[in-house]
């Protein structure tokens, strides 16, 4: 049975060494059917972002555009991604090596291939030092699936969402510089349920 293709979308603006580590965590995923799509959102770092992205050869698809903000970079990624599922990795966060495979397996256990998933995560400092773990209240979320969104619990980099749902609700609102993600998830939540996967899968 063919495993679904997952696209990890990475908007980047002057990410430096944080981006180097974030991209390495995407490349290190233990899930085989993976597309990594880097959108360089007009970085002004003397092509450092491009050099880091191209280090990984054909493991990474690379797109450069004029600066449009995170929402604009994600919109570009949505236009170009070829995966069945969308995942997001910011240029200063880390996906644990089993993040993608664990979420695809969880979808299988749910028996709901059109489900939207989010997970728990670790908080880290600027040197990747552990600070704390964010474990969401699984029992309360089961009773009230809208609770995480209304209480700011969803970390966008923990998400796995079917590509067809992302395209249905696209685009991200490029006029929103900081809340473009929650605006988008709110629109999805009006029609689809988000399922909490009670595992730490991201270092944020």
VOMI-15025 format. One record per residue (C-alpha): residue number from 1; x negated, y negated, z negated. Coordinates in nm, 2 decimals. Last residue first. Layout:
<pts>
@pos = NUM | c1 = X | c2 = Y | c3 = Z
...
</pts>
This chain:
<pts>
@pos = 204 | c1 = -0.95 | c2 = -2.50 | c3 = -1.93
@pos = 203 | c1 = -1.07 | c2 = -2.14 | c3 = -1.94
@pos = 202 | c1 = -0.80 | c2 = -1.93 | c3 = -1.77
@pos = 201 | c1 = -0.65 | c2 = -1.58 | c3 = -1.80
@pos = 200 | c1 = -0.56 | c2 = -1.55 | c3 = -2.16
@pos = 199 | c1 = -0.26 | c2 = -1.31 | c3 = -2.17
@pos = 198 | c1 = 0.10 | c2 = -1.34 | c3 = -2.26
@pos = 197 | c1 = 0.24 | c2 = -1.36 | c3 = -1.90
@pos = 196 | c1 = 0.52 | c2 = -1.62 | c3 = -1.92
@pos = 195 | c1 = 0.77 | c2 = -1.60 | c3 = -1.64
@pos = 194 | c1 = 0.90 | c2 = -1.91 | c3 = -1.46
@pos = 193 | c1 = 1.25 | c2 = -1.89 | c3 = -1.33
@pos = 192 | c1 = 1.37 | c2 = -2.03 | c3 = -0.99
@pos = 191 | c1 = 1.62 | c2 = -2.29 | c3 = -0.87
@pos = 190 | c1 = 1.59 | c2 = -2.60 | c3 = -1.10
@pos = 189 | c1 = 1.25 | c2 = -2.46 | c3 = -1.21
@pos = 188 | c1 = 1.10 | c2 = -2.53 | c3 = -0.86
@pos = 187 | c1 = 1.19 | c2 = -2.90 | c3 = -0.89
@pos = 186 | c1 = 1.05 | c2 = -2.92 | c3 = -1.24
@pos = 185 | c1 = 0.73 | c2 = -2.75 | c3 = -1.12
@pos = 184 | c1 = 0.67 | c2 = -3.02 | c3 = -0.86
@pos = 183 | c1 = 0.73 | c2 = -3.31 | c3 = -1.10
@pos = 182 | c1 = 0.50 | c2 = -3.13 | c3 = -1.35
@pos = 181 | c1 = 0.23 | c2 = -3.11 | c3 = -1.09
@pos = 180 | c1 = 0.25 | c2 = -3.47 | c3 = -0.96
@pos = 179 | c1 = 0.22 | c2 = -3.60 | c3 = -1.32
@pos = 178 | c1 = -0.12 | c2 = -3.78 | c3 = -1.30
@pos = 177 | c1 = -0.14 | c2 = -3.97 | c3 = -0.97
@pos = 176 | c1 = 0.23 | c2 = -3.97 | c3 = -0.88
@pos = 175 | c1 = 0.26 | c2 = -4.16 | c3 = -0.55
@pos = 174 | c1 = 0.14 | c2 = -3.84 | c3 = -0.37
@pos = 173 | c1 = 0.46 | c2 = -3.65 | c3 = -0.46
@pos = 172 | c1 = 0.36 | c2 = -3.29 | c3 = -0.40
@pos = 171 | c1 = 0.52 | c2 = -3.17 | c3 = -0.07
@pos = 170 | c1 = 0.67 | c2 = -2.92 | c3 = -0.09
@pos = 169 | c1 = 0.97 | c2 = -2.74 | c3 = -0.25
@pos = 168 | c1 = 1.03 | c2 = -2.48 | c3 = 0.02
@pos = 167 | c1 = 0.66 | c2 = -2.45 | c3 = 0.09
@pos = 166 | c1 = 0.57 | c2 = -2.36 | c3 = -0.27
@pos = 165 | c1 = 0.86 | c2 = -2.11 | c3 = -0.28
@pos = 164 | c1 = 0.74 | c2 = -1.94 | c3 = 0.04
@pos = 163 | c1 = 0.39 | c2 = -1.93 | c3 = -0.10
@pos = 162 | c1 = 0.50 | c2 = -1.73 | c3 = -0.40
@pos = 161 | c1 = 0.37 | c2 = -1.88 | c3 = -0.73
@pos = 160 | c1 = 0.08 | c2 = -1.78 | c3 = -0.96
@pos = 159 | c1 = 0.01 | c2 = -2.03 | c3 = -1.23
@pos = 158 | c1 = -0.27 | c2 = -2.05 | c3 = -1.49
@pos = 157 | c1 = -0.43 | c2 = -2.35 | c3 = -1.33
@pos = 156 | c1 = -0.11 | c2 = -2.55 | c3 = -1.37
@pos = 155 | c1 = -0.11 | c2 = -2.52 | c3 = -1.75
@pos = 154 | c1 = 0.25 | c2 = -2.49 | c3 = -1.86
@pos = 153 | c1 = 0.32 | c2 = -2.59 | c3 = -2.22
@pos = 152 | c1 = 0.44 | c2 = -2.95 | c3 = -2.16
@pos = 151 | c1 = 0.75 | c2 = -2.91 | c3 = -2.38
@pos = 150 | c1 = 1.02 | c2 = -2.92 | c3 = -2.11
@pos = 149 | c1 = 0.81 | c2 = -2.69 | c3 = -1.89
@pos = 148 | c1 = 0.75 | c2 = -2.43 | c3 = -2.15
@pos = 147 | c1 = 1.11 | c2 = -2.43 | c3 = -2.29
@pos = 146 | c1 = 1.28 | c2 = -2.36 | c3 = -1.96
@pos = 145 | c1 = 1.27 | c2 = -1.99 | c3 = -2.01
@pos = 144 | c1 = 1.47 | c2 = -2.01 | c3 = -2.34
@pos = 143 | c1 = 1.50 | c2 = -1.68 | c3 = -2.52
@pos = 142 | c1 = 1.20 | c2 = -1.53 | c3 = -2.35
@pos = 141 | c1 = 1.01 | c2 = -1.85 | c3 = -2.42
@pos = 140 | c1 = 1.09 | c2 = -1.83 | c3 = -2.79
@pos = 139 | c1 = 0.95 | c2 = -1.47 | c3 = -2.80
@pos = 138 | c1 = 0.64 | c2 = -1.56 | c3 = -2.61
@pos = 137 | c1 = 0.54 | c2 = -1.86 | c3 = -2.82
@pos = 136 | c1 = 0.24 | c2 = -1.98 | c3 = -2.61
@pos = 135 | c1 = -0.12 | c2 = -1.88 | c3 = -2.70
@pos = 134 | c1 = -0.36 | c2 = -2.17 | c3 = -2.65
@pos = 133 | c1 = -0.70 | c2 = -2.06 | c3 = -2.76
@pos = 132 | c1 = -0.95 | c2 = -2.29 | c3 = -2.92
@pos = 131 | c1 = -1.28 | c2 = -2.48 | c3 = -2.87
@pos = 130 | c1 = -1.50 | c2 = -2.24 | c3 = -2.68
@pos = 129 | c1 = -1.83 | c2 = -2.40 | c3 = -2.54
@pos = 128 | c1 = -1.82 | c2 = -2.44 | c3 = -2.16
@pos = 127 | c1 = -2.08 | c2 = -2.72 | c3 = -2.20
@pos = 126 | c1 = -1.81 | c2 = -2.99 | c3 = -2.15
@pos = 125 | c1 = -1.58 | c2 = -2.82 | c3 = -2.40
@pos = 124 | c1 = -1.35 | c2 = -2.52 | c3 = -2.36
@pos = 123 | c1 = -0.98 | c2 = -2.46 | c3 = -2.42
@pos = 122 | c1 = -0.87 | c2 = -2.10 | c3 = -2.37
@pos = 121 | c1 = -0.55 | c2 = -2.01 | c3 = -2.18
@pos = 120 | c1 = -0.21 | c2 = -1.84 | c3 = -2.20
@pos = 119 | c1 = -0.03 | c2 = -1.75 | c3 = -1.88
@pos = 118 | c1 = 0.20 | c2 = -1.87 | c3 = -1.60
@pos = 117 | c1 = 0.40 | c2 = -1.67 | c3 = -1.34
@pos = 116 | c1 = 0.65 | c2 = -1.76 | c3 = -1.07
@pos = 115 | c1 = 0.87 | c2 = -1.46 | c3 = -0.97
@pos = 114 | c1 = 0.94 | c2 = -1.37 | c3 = -0.60
@pos = 113 | c1 = 0.78 | c2 = -1.02 | c3 = -0.63
@pos = 112 | c1 = 1.02 | c2 = -0.93 | c3 = -0.92
@pos = 111 | c1 = 0.95 | c2 = -0.58 | c3 = -1.03
@pos = 110 | c1 = 0.83 | c2 = -0.72 | c3 = -1.36
@pos = 109 | c1 = 0.56 | c2 = -0.45 | c3 = -1.37
@pos = 108 | c1 = 0.45 | c2 = -0.53 | c3 = -1.02
@pos = 107 | c1 = 0.44 | c2 = -0.90 | c3 = -1.09
@pos = 106 | c1 = 0.22 | c2 = -0.82 | c3 = -1.39
@pos = 105 | c1 = -0.02 | c2 = -0.63 | c3 = -1.16
@pos = 104 | c1 = -0.04 | c2 = -0.93 | c3 = -0.93
@pos = 103 | c1 = -0.11 | c2 = -1.15 | c3 = -1.24
@pos = 102 | c1 = -0.38 | c2 = -0.92 | c3 = -1.38
@pos = 101 | c1 = -0.55 | c2 = -0.90 | c3 = -1.04
@pos = 100 | c1 = -0.57 | c2 = -1.27 | c3 = -1.00
@pos = 99 | c1 = -0.70 | c2 = -1.35 | c3 = -1.35
@pos = 98 | c1 = -0.94 | c2 = -1.06 | c3 = -1.37
@pos = 97 | c1 = -1.26 | c2 = -1.26 | c3 = -1.34
@pos = 96 | c1 = -1.14 | c2 = -1.54 | c3 = -1.57
@pos = 95 | c1 = -1.05 | c2 = -1.85 | c3 = -1.38
@pos = 94 | c1 = -1.25 | c2 = -2.15 | c3 = -1.48
@pos = 93 | c1 = -1.17 | c2 = -2.52 | c3 = -1.50
@pos = 92 | c1 = -1.36 | c2 = -2.84 | c3 = -1.38
@pos = 91 | c1 = -1.28 | c2 = -2.84 | c3 = -1.01
@pos = 90 | c1 = -0.91 | c2 = -2.75 | c3 = -1.07
@pos = 89 | c1 = -0.80 | c2 = -2.40 | c3 = -0.98
@pos = 88 | c1 = -0.45 | c2 = -2.35 | c3 = -0.83
@pos = 87 | c1 = -0.29 | c2 = -2.03 | c3 = -0.73
@pos = 86 | c1 = -0.05 | c2 = -1.98 | c3 = -0.44
@pos = 85 | c1 = 0.09 | c2 = -1.64 | c3 = -0.33
@pos = 84 | c1 = 0.14 | c2 = -1.48 | c3 = 0.01
@pos = 83 | c1 = -0.19 | c2 = -1.62 | c3 = 0.13
@pos = 82 | c1 = -0.25 | c2 = -1.82 | c3 = 0.46
@pos = 81 | c1 = -0.33 | c2 = -2.16 | c3 = 0.31
@pos = 80 | c1 = -0.36 | c2 = -2.45 | c3 = 0.56
@pos = 79 | c1 = -0.05 | c2 = -2.67 | c3 = 0.50
@pos = 78 | c1 = -0.04 | c2 = -2.59 | c3 = 0.13
@pos = 77 | c1 = -0.41 | c2 = -2.68 | c3 = 0.09
@pos = 76 | c1 = -0.34 | c2 = -3.02 | c3 = 0.25
@pos = 75 | c1 = -0.06 | c2 = -3.08 | c3 = 0.01
@pos = 74 | c1 = -0.28 | c2 = -2.99 | c3 = -0.28
@pos = 73 | c1 = -0.54 | c2 = -3.24 | c3 = -0.16
@pos = 72 | c1 = -0.27 | c2 = -3.51 | c3 = -0.14
@pos = 71 | c1 = -0.14 | c2 = -3.43 | c3 = -0.48
@pos = 70 | c1 = -0.49 | c2 = -3.44 | c3 = -0.63
@pos = 69 | c1 = -0.56 | c2 = -3.78 | c3 = -0.49
@pos = 68 | c1 = -0.55 | c2 = -3.90 | c3 = -0.13
@pos = 67 | c1 = -0.93 | c2 = -3.95 | c3 = -0.06
@pos = 66 | c1 = -1.01 | c2 = -3.89 | c3 = 0.31
@pos = 65 | c1 = -1.03 | c2 = -3.53 | c3 = 0.40
@pos = 64 | c1 = -1.27 | c2 = -3.24 | c3 = 0.40
@pos = 63 | c1 = -1.16 | c2 = -2.87 | c3 = 0.44
@pos = 62 | c1 = -1.36 | c2 = -2.56 | c3 = 0.34
@pos = 61 | c1 = -1.26 | c2 = -2.20 | c3 = 0.35
@pos = 60 | c1 = -1.47 | c2 = -2.00 | c3 = 0.11
@pos = 59 | c1 = -1.60 | c2 = -1.64 | c3 = 0.12
@pos = 58 | c1 = -1.72 | c2 = -1.72 | c3 = 0.47
@pos = 57 | c1 = -2.04 | c2 = -1.87 | c3 = 0.33
@pos = 56 | c1 = -2.06 | c2 = -1.91 | c3 = -0.04
@pos = 55 | c1 = -2.32 | c2 = -2.19 | c3 = -0.03
@pos = 54 | c1 = -2.08 | c2 = -2.38 | c3 = 0.19
@pos = 53 | c1 = -1.87 | c2 = -2.50 | c3 = -0.11
@pos = 52 | c1 = -2.17 | c2 = -2.62 | c3 = -0.30
@pos = 51 | c1 = -2.32 | c2 = -2.81 | c3 = 0.00
@pos = 50 | c1 = -1.98 | c2 = -2.97 | c3 = 0.07
@pos = 49 | c1 = -1.94 | c2 = -3.09 | c3 = -0.28
@pos = 48 | c1 = -2.29 | c2 = -3.23 | c3 = -0.28
@pos = 47 | c1 = -2.22 | c2 = -3.42 | c3 = 0.04
@pos = 46 | c1 = -2.37 | c2 = -3.75 | c3 = -0.09
@pos = 45 | c1 = -2.14 | c2 = -3.75 | c3 = -0.39
@pos = 44 | c1 = -1.86 | c2 = -3.98 | c3 = -0.27
@pos = 43 | c1 = -1.59 | c2 = -3.71 | c3 = -0.25
@pos = 42 | c1 = -1.31 | c2 = -3.77 | c3 = -0.01
@pos = 41 | c1 = -1.07 | c2 = -3.51 | c3 = -0.13
@pos = 40 | c1 = -1.28 | c2 = -3.20 | c3 = -0.06
@pos = 39 | c1 = -1.02 | c2 = -2.93 | c3 = -0.02
@pos = 38 | c1 = -1.15 | c2 = -2.59 | c3 = -0.11
@pos = 37 | c1 = -0.95 | c2 = -2.28 | c3 = 0.00
@pos = 36 | c1 = -1.04 | c2 = -1.95 | c3 = -0.16
@pos = 35 | c1 = -0.85 | c2 = -1.66 | c3 = 0.01
@pos = 34 | c1 = -0.82 | c2 = -1.33 | c3 = -0.18
@pos = 33 | c1 = -0.73 | c2 = -0.97 | c3 = -0.09
@pos = 32 | c1 = -1.00 | c2 = -0.80 | c3 = -0.31
@pos = 31 | c1 = -0.91 | c2 = -0.89 | c3 = -0.67
@pos = 30 | c1 = -1.21 | c2 = -0.88 | c3 = -0.90
@pos = 29 | c1 = -1.24 | c2 = -1.26 | c3 = -0.89
@pos = 28 | c1 = -1.61 | c2 = -1.37 | c3 = -0.89
@pos = 27 | c1 = -1.56 | c2 = -1.61 | c3 = -0.60
@pos = 26 | c1 = -1.30 | c2 = -1.80 | c3 = -0.80
@pos = 25 | c1 = -1.53 | c2 = -1.82 | c3 = -1.11
@pos = 24 | c1 = -1.82 | c2 = -1.94 | c3 = -0.89
@pos = 23 | c1 = -1.59 | c2 = -2.21 | c3 = -0.76
@pos = 22 | c1 = -1.53 | c2 = -2.34 | c3 = -1.11
@pos = 21 | c1 = -1.90 | c2 = -2.32 | c3 = -1.20
@pos = 20 | c1 = -2.01 | c2 = -2.52 | c3 = -0.90
@pos = 19 | c1 = -1.72 | c2 = -2.76 | c3 = -0.94
@pos = 18 | c1 = -1.83 | c2 = -2.83 | c3 = -1.30
@pos = 17 | c1 = -2.18 | c2 = -2.88 | c3 = -1.17
@pos = 16 | c1 = -2.07 | c2 = -3.17 | c3 = -0.95
@pos = 15 | c1 = -1.69 | c2 = -3.22 | c3 = -0.91
@pos = 14 | c1 = -1.70 | c2 = -3.54 | c3 = -0.71
@pos = 13 | c1 = -1.34 | c2 = -3.50 | c3 = -0.60
@pos = 12 | c1 = -1.22 | c2 = -3.14 | c3 = -0.55
@pos = 11 | c1 = -0.88 | c2 = -2.98 | c3 = -0.48
@pos = 10 | c1 = -0.92 | c2 = -2.60 | c3 = -0.52
@pos = 9 | c1 = -0.64 | c2 = -2.38 | c3 = -0.38
@pos = 8 | c1 = -0.68 | c2 = -2.01 | c3 = -0.47
@pos = 7 | c1 = -0.49 | c2 = -1.82 | c3 = -0.20
@pos = 6 | c1 = -0.35 | c2 = -1.47 | c3 = -0.29
@pos = 5 | c1 = -0.29 | c2 = -1.20 | c3 = -0.03
@pos = 4 | c1 = -0.05 | c2 = -0.93 | c3 = -0.13
@pos = 3 | c1 = -0.20 | c2 = -0.58 | c3 = -0.18
@pos = 2 | c1 = -0.14 | c2 = -0.34 | c3 = 0.10
@pos = 1 | c1 = 0.00 | c2 = 0.00 | c3 = 0.00
</pts>
